[in-house]
Amino acid sequence: MPFLVLGDKYARAVKVNAQAQPVLFPLAEADQIDELLSLVDGVMLTGSPSNVHPARFGASLGNACLMLDEARDDLTLRLVKACLAQAVPLLGICRGFQEINVALGGTLHQAVHALPHYLDHRESPDGAYEQQYGPSHAVRFEIGSAFARWARGDLAMVNSVHGQGVDRLAQGLRALGHAPDGLVEAFWVEGAQAFAYAVQWHPEWKASDNAFSAALFQAFGEACRTRQTQRLSN
């Protein structure tokens, strides 16, 4: 039997660190996006075991075993554009980070670990969650960027739980953080009218125990409250 779920770690990070109430719209369809956006103050695109289908960025499927979710692709790739058009705060995490890039015309590497000169960004499949989501590599941030402000420095250790990664960054996205191998790990939607940031790692994992992660979610929450004030005053 299928399930429609929201992982505890995502919900908890929003509830505790963003100080916002997470909501889920089961079986939402793309033609309902405008209606549903009028009810919320922000959108978080979470990670997932599934991947964006390569056809969405003009590539052939390189691995028949790649976990996919085309129903999610149908929804989120349109949702990204709607959030930006309507100034709805947008936070992308892992798959959500990749979805924003693809929605705006970027492409992805289907298997970063199979490419020369790149790190293996996947987690250990046999490790405990504490190991899988533990610090994996550093990310260097653009000096003066929002990420550098939240991290209180231009370098931070992050976890790494992904196989796909940014190949060509979409026009309009500005890379603000890179892994040691040069892979884009954080970006901002340039000129966005509201919060519009995304990360390749998982800041929701025990966000309350990590000052950088907590600051990121706090900033998202503040943007959501600004949106709420504007939404309720109209």
Secondary structure, DSSP 8 states (H G I E B T S, - for coil): -------HHHHHIIIIIS-------TT--GGGHHHHHTT-S-EEE---SSB--GGGGT---S-TT--B-HHHHHHHHHHHHHHHHTT--EEEETHHHHHHHHHTT--EES-GGGSTT-------TTS-HHHHTS--EEEEE-TTSHHHHHHTSSEEEE----S-EESS--TTEEEEEE-TTS-EEEEEETT-SS-EEEESS-TTTTGGG-HHHHHHHHHHHHHHHHHHHHHHH-
